[in-house]
């Protein structure tokens, strides 16, 4: 099975990031056996944010086998993320 990684690029000062955080953390509790979850603070890991082309926070990236599978900018629902994870696992 392909390795899936879900990354949440956020900033502590970002209001929408504070809304996305609990959604991401709830999803991590439910799917940590299937997906690796990473929270990435763009202020502390700016090189990685630049490498991934992060222009807006929050941004969530789903990678499959080290390749970007899907990217969302702005607050994204748990249901939408689950849908994408299910598609990526096929």
C-alpha positions in Angstrom: 0.0 0.0 0.0 1.2 3.5 -0.8 2.5 5.7 2.0 0.2 8.6 2.6 1.3 11.8 4.3 -1.0 14.6 5.2 0.7 17.9 6.0 -1.0 20.9 7.6 1.0 24.1 6.9 -0.1 26.7 9.5 1.0 29.8 11.4 0.3 30.6 15.1 -1.0 34.1 14.2 -3.4 32.8 11.5 -7.1 32.8 12.4 -8.3 30.3 9.8 -5.4 28.0 10.9 -7.0 27.9 14.4 -10.2 26.7 12.8 -8.3 24.0 10.7 -6.2 22.7 13.6 -8.9 20.8 15.4 -10.2 19.3 12.2 -6.7 18.1 11.3 -6.1 16.8 14.8 -9.5 15.0 14.9 -8.7 13.3 11.6 -5.3 12.3 12.9 -6.9 10.5 15.8 -9.2 8.6 13.4 -6.8 7.7 10.7 -3.3 7.6 12.2 -3.1 3.9 11.4 -3.4 4.7 7.6 -1.9 8.1 7.2 1.1 9.9 8.6 0.1 13.4 9.9 2.5 16.3 10.1 1.8 19.8 11.4 4.3 22.3 9.9 4.6 25.8 11.3 5.6 28.0 8.3 7.3 30.6 10.5 9.6 27.9 12.0 10.1 25.8 8.8 10.1 28.4 6.1 12.5 26.5 3.9 10.1 23.6 3.7 7.2 26.0 3.1 9.1 27.6 0.2 10.0 24.1 -1.2 6.3 23.1 -1.1 5.1 26.4 -2.7 3.1 27.4 0.3 1.6 30.9 -0.4 -1.5 30.7 1.9 -2.1 29.3 5.3 -3.6 27.1 6.1 -2.6 24.8 3.3 -2.9 21.1 3.5 -1.0 18.8 1.2 -1.7 15.1 0.7 1.3 13.1 -0.6 1.3 9.6 -1.9 4.7 7.9 -2.2 6.4 11.3 -1.8 4.5 13.0 -4.6 1.9 15.6 -4.1 -1.5 14.0 -4.7 -3.8 16.9 -3.7 -3.5 20.4 -2.2 -6.0 22.5 -0.4 -5.7 26.2 0.5 -7.9 27.6 3.3 -10.0 25.8 5.8 -10.9 22.3 4.5 -13.5 20.0 6.0 -12.8 16.7 7.5 -15.2 15.0 5.0 -13.3 16.4 2.0 -10.0 15.3 3.4 -11.3 11.8 4.1 -12.7 11.6 0.6 -9.3 12.4 -0.9 -7.5 10.0 1.4 -9.9 7.2 0.4 -9.2 7.9 -3.3 -5.5 8.0 -2.8 -5.5 4.7 -1.0 -7.0 2.9 -4.1 
